[in-house]
Amino acid sequence: MANNIEVKELLDAGVHFGHLTRRWDPNMAPYIYMERNGIHIINLYKTAAKIEESSEALKKIAASGRKILFVATKKQAKEIVAEKASKANQPYITERWPGGMLTNFVTIRKAVKKMAAIDRMKKDGTFNTLSKKERLQVDRLRAKLEKNLGSISDMTRLPGALFVVDITREHIAVKEAQKLNIPIFAMVDTNSDPRQVDYLIPANDDASKSIDKVMTYVSDAIIEGLSERKASKDAPKKDAPAKAEAKATEAKPAEVKVEAPAVAEVEAPVVTEDAKQEEE
C-alpha cells in the first residue's frame, strides 16, 4: 500500500497546507515540517505513512464484516465523502449530526424503521386512504428522515469504526465514539488535537482536492478488504464438492479380498524297515 502512496500526488493535491501558525495545536508539532508565510506545512512523508497505517486497519475492519461510518458535514467535504462512502458501500453522515446517533442508537433505528414503514404504506395502498393533509405531512416526514438518515438505513448495528473529516467541527461525533470505545480514524489539520483519535492522518481538511485524495486511498483500502471477505466466503463453496467426494471415499468400506487357502499336499507316510519288522 505504501508504494502506491506518492508524496508528489499529495503535494499536488495541497494536502501539506496547514492552518495559520497562531491557530495551531501544539500536539500536532511532530507532524509539522516547517512554517512558511505564517502557515504551517505538514510533513507529507508522515502523512503517507499514516495513510498506509489507517488503510491497513480499515481494510481489516471491512474484511471482518463491520461497517465504517463516515462523518463530514462541512460544505467542501459533503459530496466527496458521500461519493466515496457509497462506492465502498459504507454508511455516511453529511448533513447535521443527529445527537445520540451512537449513544442512543436504538432511537435512531426506530426513526429508520419509520421510514421503511412509510414506504410499505405507499406500496400496499394504505397511503392513498389518508387525507390530502395527512399525505403531505407523511411525505414531509419521509423527506426529512431520508435527508438525515437515508444514508445509514443499512446500518443495523453500531459501526466498527468512525472516519471523520475535521474532528474540531465533528466534536460531538468524536465524543460519542470515545464513550462507546469505537475506533476513530480522522483527517487531522494543524489546528486540531490528534490525541482525540486512534488513527490520524495529518492533512489539510479544508481543501476539496486534499479531502478527495485522502478519501480515495481510504475507500480503495475498504473495497480491497470487502473483496478479500467475498473471496474467503466463496472459497469454501468451491472446495465443498471436492471435500464431499473425499469424505464419501473415506466412508466407503474398503474391499477385502479373501483368498482361498492353498490345499496342502498330503505326503504318504514313510514306513521304515524297523517299523516293518515290528509289524511282523
MITIBA-818684 format. One record per residue (C-alpha): residue number from 0; residue in three letters; z negated, x negated, y negated. Coordinates in steps of 0.001 Angstrom, whole numbers. Example, Ala and Ser with C-alpha at 12.3 -4.5 7.8 and 13.67 -1.06 7.14 Angstrom:
BEGIN
> 0;ALA;-7800;-12300;4500
> 1;SER;-7140;-13670;1060
END
This chain:
BEGIN
> 0;MET;0;0;0
> 1;ALA;-897;-2833;-2376
> 2;ASN;2594;-4305;-2058
> 3;ASN;4089;-1025;-3291
> 4;ILE;1973;-1032;-6455
> 5;GLU;3907;-3003;-9035
> 6;VAL;1911;-4174;-12046
> 7;LYS;5133;-4154;-14099
> 8;GLU;5599;-431;-13359
> 9;LEU;2050;241;-14506
> 10;LEU;2730;-1788;-17652
> 11;ASP;5936;141;-18410
> 12;ALA;4063;3437;-17991
> 13;GLY;1422;2370;-20531
> 14;VAL;-1434;2502;-18034
> 15;HIS;-3038;-507;-19765
> 16;PHE;-3723;1155;-23123
> 17;GLY;-7400;1985;-23584
> 18;HIS;-9252;3623;-26469
> 19;LEU;-10308;2158;-29804
> 20;THR;-12864;-629;-29414
> 21;ARG;-15523;1351;-31320
> 22;ARG;-15270;4196;-28780
> 23;TRP;-15693;2122;-25660
> 24;ASP;-18302;2426;-22902
> 25;PRO;-19904;-981;-22148
> 26;ASN;-19877;-198;-18413
> 27;MET;-16077;-462;-18490
> 28;ALA;-16285;-4121;-19587
> 29;PRO;-15362;-5545;-16119
> 30;TYR;-12041;-3665;-16247
> 31;ILE;-11036;-4652;-19786
> 32;TYR;-8640;-7573;-20111
> 33;MET;-8636;-8081;-23881
> 34;GLU;-8674;-6466;-27315
> 35;ARG;-5534;-6087;-29409
> 36;ASN;-5210;-4390;-32812
> 37;GLY;-8561;-2675;-32364
> 38;ILE;-7603;-1232;-28954
> 39;HIS;-8931;-2303;-25563
> 40;ILE;-6342;-3410;-22994
> 41;ILE;-7113;-2564;-19348
> 42;ASN;-6678;-5249;-16669
> 43;LEU;-3767;-3882;-14616
> 44;TYR;-4415;-6174;-11645
> 45;LYS;-7771;-4478;-11226
> 46;THR;-6106;-1110;-11731
> 47;ALA;-3622;-1871;-8915
> 48;ALA;-6472;-2918;-6598
> 49;LYS;-8426;249;-7388
> 50;ILE;-5356;2449;-6832
> 51;GLU;-4957;859;-3407
> 52;GLU;-8649;1374;-2555
> 53;SER;-8635;5015;-3722
> 54;SER;-5340;5777;-1976
> 55;GLU;-6625;4476;1357
> 56;ALA;-9785;6594;1077
> 57;LEU;-7812;9711;78
> 58;LYS;-5382;9151;2950
> 59;LYS;-8288;9145;5430
> 60;ILE;-9733;12349;3950
> 61;ALA;-6323;14063;4143
> 62;ALA;-5855;12841;7737
> 63;SER;-9239;14354;8653
> 64;GLY;-8010;17799;7555
> 65;ARG;-10232;18172;4461
> 66;LYS;-8805;19338;1132
> 67;ILE;-8835;17283;-2077
> 68;LEU;-9392;19345;-5238
> 69;PHE;-7539;18049;-8331
> 70;VAL;-9018;18792;-11753
> 71;ALA;-7158;18268;-15033
> 72;THR;-7366;20785;-17882
> 73;LYS;-6036;18602;-20735
> 74;LYS;-2617;19598;-22037
> 75;GLN;-741;16383;-21188
> 76;ALA;-2026;16343;-17582
> 77;LYS;-1752;20028;-16570
> 78;GLU;1844;20228;-15410
> 79;ILE;1875;16771;-13807
> 80;VAL;-1264;17402;-11756
> 81;ALA;-101;20886;-10724
> 82;GLU;3249;19482;-9557
> 83;LYS;1814;16511;-7627
> 84;ALA;-1009;18535;-6047
> 85;SER;1436;21264;-4947
> 86;LYS;3728;18625;-3463
> 87;ALA;802;17285;-1396
> 88;ASN;-289;20858;-517
> 89;GLN;-3695;20436;-2190
> 90;PRO;-5710;22850;-4417
> 91;TYR;-5979;22194;-8155
> 92;ILE;-7599;23487;-11347
> 93;THR;-5526;23088;-14501
> 94;GLU;-6967;25953;-16545
> 95;ARG;-10584;26280;-17657
> 96;TRP;-13054;25003;-15046
> 97;PRO;-14866;28090;-13686
> 98;GLY;-18617;27396;-13913
> 99;GLY;-20156;27213;-10449
> 100;MET;-16798;26557;-8841
> 101;LEU;-18505;24248;-6320
> 102;THR;-22217;25051;-6605
> 103;ASN;-21569;28811;-6394
> 104;PHE;-18544;28653;-4121
> 105;VAL;-19376;31920;-2292
> 106;THR;-18918;33928;-5508
> 107;ILE;-15643;32173;-6266
> 108;ARG;-14402;33037;-2751
> 109;LYS;-15255;36698;-3412
> 110;ALA;-13046;36632;-6510
> 111;VAL;-10200;35110;-4468
> 112;LYS;-10652;37830;-1823
> 113;LYS;-10491;40459;-4563
> 114;MET;-7080;39059;-5488
> 115;ALA;-5964;39396;-1854
> 116;ALA;-7330;42975;-1759
> 117;ILE;-5205;43922;-4793
> 118;ASP;-2138;42505;-3032
> 119;ARG;-2901;44621;44
> 120;MET;-3238;47712;-2168
> 121;LYS;251;47104;-3514
> 122;LYS;1674;46687;-15
> 123;ASP;115;49752;1620
> 124;GLY;849;52085;-1315
> 125;THR;-2781;52629;-2419
> 126;PHE;-1933;51060;-5775
> 127;ASN;555;53856;-6580
> 128;THR;-2125;56542;-6144
> 129;LEU;-4082;55125;-9108
> 130;SER;-3649;56472;-12622
> 131;LYS;-1476;54568;-15092
> 132;LYS;-4544;53226;-16933
> 133;GLU;-6185;52050;-13705
> 134;ARG;-2970;50338;-12553
> 135;LEU;-2792;48496;-15859
> 136;GLN;-6422;47333;-15523
> 137;VAL;-5855;46166;-11934
> 138;ASP;-2689;44287;-12965
> 139;ARG;-4555;42541;-15772
> 140;LEU;-7389;41567;-13422
> 141;ARG;-4869;40253;-10865
> 142;ALA;-3068;38187;-13535
> 143;LYS;-6382;36725;-14784
> 144;LEU;-7506;35809;-11262
> 145;GLU;-4106;34295;-10463
> 146;LYS;-4198;32155;-13605
> 147;ASN;-7689;30757;-12946
> 148;LEU;-7981;30796;-9155
> 149;GLY;-4473;31232;-7753
> 150;SER;-4112;27526;-7059
> 151;ILE;-7276;27443;-4906
> 152;SER;-6589;30588;-2836
> 153;ASP;-6053;28460;306
> 154;MET;-9324;26543;-140
> 155;THR;-11609;28372;2313
> 156;ARG;-14429;25799;2174
> 157;LEU;-15773;23139;-168
> 158;PRO;-13307;20273;-717
> 159;GLY;-13686;16913;976
> 160;ALA;-13207;15153;-2371
> 161;LEU;-12569;15725;-6064
> 162;PHE;-9866;13947;-8073
> 163;VAL;-10452;14124;-11828
> 164;VAL;-8315;13136;-14788
> 165;ASP;-10662;12325;-17720
> 166;ILE;-14270;12556;-16491
> 167;THR;-15580;12958;-20058
> 168;ARG;-13648;16202;-20515
> 169;GLU;-14342;17449;-16963
> 170;HIS;-18049;16540;-17019
> 171;ILE;-19116;19941;-15582
> 172;ALA;-16887;19473;-12520
> 173;VAL;-18245;15946;-12076
> 174;LYS;-21879;17162;-12282
> 175;GLU;-21261;19894;-9679
> 176;ALA;-19626;17436;-7278
> 177;GLN;-22511;14981;-7739
> 178;LYS;-25016;17725;-6952
> 179;LEU;-23242;18509;-3653
> 180;ASN;-22557;14835;-2785
> 181;ILE;-18792;15387;-2834
> 182;PRO;-16931;12053;-3316
> 183;ILE;-15375;11801;-6789
> 184;PHE;-12105;9978;-7446
> 185;ALA;-11026;9668;-11072
> 186;MET;-8794;8102;-13669
> 187;VAL;-11339;6474;-15986
> 188;ASP;-10459;5347;-19503
> 189;THR;-12371;2779;-21577
> 190;ASN;-14437;5495;-23304
> 191;SER;-15960;6839;-20045
> 192;ASP;-18838;5764;-17797
> 193;PRO;-17426;4593;-14424
> 194;ARG;-20854;4890;-12751
> 195;GLN;-20400;8663;-12542
> 196;VAL;-17658;8404;-9913
> 197;ASP;-17405;6958;-6407
> 198;TYR;-13817;5684;-6673
> 199;LEU;-12497;4859;-10126
> 200;ILE;-9011;3970;-11257
> 201;PRO;-9251;2245;-14684
> 202;ALA;-6261;3685;-16540
> 203;ASN;-5026;5396;-19662
> 204;ASP;-5856;9085;-19061
> 205;ASP;-4235;10373;-22268
> 206;ALA;-551;9450;-21888
> 207;SER;1564;11684;-19627
> 208;LYS;3574;8692;-18309
> 209;SER;402;6920;-17237
> 210;ILE;-1006;10035;-15539
> 211;ASP;2324;10649;-13780
> 212;LYS;2484;7086;-12443
> 213;VAL;-1067;7077;-11021
> 214;MET;-711;10614;-9630
> 215;THR;2498;9604;-7843
> 216;TYR;693;6832;-5936
> 217;VAL;-2221;9142;-5110
> 218;SER;-112;12099;-3942
> 219;ASP;2086;9824;-1800
> 220;ALA;-1039;8486;-49
> 221;ILE;-2261;12028;660
> 222;ILE;1155;13060;2023
> 223;GLU;1076;9978;4260
> 224;GLY;-2364;10999;5550
> 225;LEU;-1137;14535;6287
> 226;SER;1876;13123;8161
> 227;GLU;-421;10973;10309
> 228;ARG;-2547;14039;11090
> 229;LYS;531;16024;12107
> 230;ALA;1808;13160;14268
> 231;SER;-1555;12827;16053
> 232;LYS;-1557;16586;16722
> 233;ASP;2000;16541;18088
> 234;ALA;1374;13543;20355
> 235;PRO;-917;15375;22857
> 236;LYS;1645;18205;23115
> 237;LYS;4395;15758;24057
> 238;ASP;2179;13993;26592
> 239;ALA;937;17246;28164
> 240;PRO;3850;17735;30680
> 241;ALA;3593;14122;31898
> 242;LYS;-195;14393;32256
> 243;ALA;120;17701;34140
> 244;GLU;2634;16150;36518
> 245;ALA;353;13165;37106
> 246;LYS;-2587;15495;37780
> 247;ALA;-552;17521;40259
> 248;THR;444;14344;42082
> 249;GLU;-3180;13248;42275
> 250;ALA;-4320;16655;43535
> 251;LYS;-1664;16834;46296
> 252;PRO;-3175;15653;49634
> 253;ALA;-1558;12531;50977
> 254;GLU;346;12949;54242
> 255;VAL;-1385;11166;57104
> 256;LYS;925;10050;59873
> 257;VAL;-789;10204;63234
> 258;GLU;947;8034;65811
> 259;ALA;628;8903;69476
> 260;PRO;-1428;6326;71319
> 261;ALA;680;3991;73416
> 262;VAL;438;4665;77139
> 263;ALA;-1321;1725;78730
> 264;GLU;391;264;81705
> 265;VAL;-1838;576;84793
> 266;GLU;-1713;-2513;86866
> 267;ALA;-2154;-2265;90627
> 268;PRO;-5442;-3692;91823
> 269;VAL;-5140;-7181;93191
> 270;VAL;-6539;-7418;96679
> 271;THR;-7778;-10844;97615
> 272;GLU;-7888;-12281;101165
> 273;ASP;-11716;-12225;101144
> 274;ALA;-11678;-8530;100474
> 275;LYS;-9209;-8009;103357
> 276;GLN;-11472;-9857;105800
> 277;GLU;-14431;-7733;104744
> 278;GLU;-12437;-4561;105354
> 279;GLU;-11502;-5767;108829
END
